[in-house]
Amino acid sequence: MWGRFTERARVAVWRAKDEATSLGAGAIGAEHLFLALLHDPESVASRALQECAVTADTLRKEVLARVKPSANASPEEMHFTPRFKHVLECAYQAAWDLNNNYIGTEHLLLGTLKSEGSLGAMVLRDAGIEYAAALERVRNLRDSLAQQSSDGD
């Protein structure tokens, strides 16, 4: 399953476990994945958010203000919640829609936005970021990165 994920996307998924553990969660949820995405300022997801004029720090504070900490975590037995799995399904769909054969942080961001009811989606929408705008930013960034790559040849 993880073979199509970029290194940064894999790091975000595994960092989500650290986020869940630090918040005392009993399972790894979509909100933990969203928090993990905010860690890497060089990722396409972070760059897209920066272009939407929101900071990772602001989004992180908003998520943490809404998360209900728990004291019954068992890090060895953590599993992904159904909402987390739904975000991954939406990320796969976003990659398909963009004709990408990989899953990157940008797809995880789009999957978060597409997953109705996820805390990350709510926080992003409250910050004025809708799926269509994020998709446009991702496309522009991808085109810009491709252009930079071809300019270096």
C-alpha positions, -999 to +999 in steps of 0.1 A: +000+000+000+027+025+009+048+019-022+030+047-041+036+072-013+065+097-016+090+097+012+075+129+026+040+114+025+052+083+043+070+105+069+037+124+074+017+092+079+042+078+104+045+112+122+007+111+126+013+083+151+037+106+171+010+133+171-016+108+183+007+096+210+016+131+222-021+139+225-029+108+243-052+094+216-061+057+215-060+057+177-044+076+148-070+099+134-073+123+104-065+152+127-032+136+136-023+132+099-032+169+093-010+180+122+018+158+108+014+175+073+020+208+090+055+198+102+073+199+068+076+235+055+092+223+023+064+199+013+040+207-016+012+206+009+028+232+031+037+254+001+001+252-011-011+263+023+014+292+024+001+303-010-034+304+006-020+329+031-023+307+062+005+296+084+011+261+097+014+275+132-020+291+130-036+259+117-018+238+143-031+260+171-066+258+158-065+220+156-050+216+190-077+239+205-104+216+191-088+182+199-100+165+230-069+149+247-073+114+261-053+095+287-059+060+275-034+057+247-015+025+241+012+034+214+019-003+206-017-011+197-026+021+178-046+017+146-059+041+120-095+054+125-121+051+098-118+088+091-080+085+087-086+057+062-112+078+044-086+107+040-062+081+024-090+070+000-096+107-009-059+112-014-058+083-038-087+099-057-070+133-058-039+117-072-060+099-098-077+131-107-044+148-112-030+119-133-003+112-107+010+077-101+022+086-066+007+099-034+024+130-021+017+154+007-004+175-017-027+145-022-029+140+016-039+177+019-065+174-008-078+142+008-081+160+041-102+187+025-123+162+006-131+142+038-162+159+050-163+162+087-126+157+094-112+182+118-085+192+093-112+200+067-132+221+092-101+241+103-091+246+066-125+258+056-127+281+087-094+296+074-111+302+040-095+273+022-118+253+000-109+222-021-110+240-054-086+267-043-062+241-028-064+220-060-055+251-080-026+259-058-013+223-060-016+223-098+003+257-100+030+244-077+034+212-096+036+231-129+061+255-113+082+227-099+082+209-133+092+241-150+121+246-126+132+210-131+132+214-169+150+247-167+179+230-149+184+205-178 
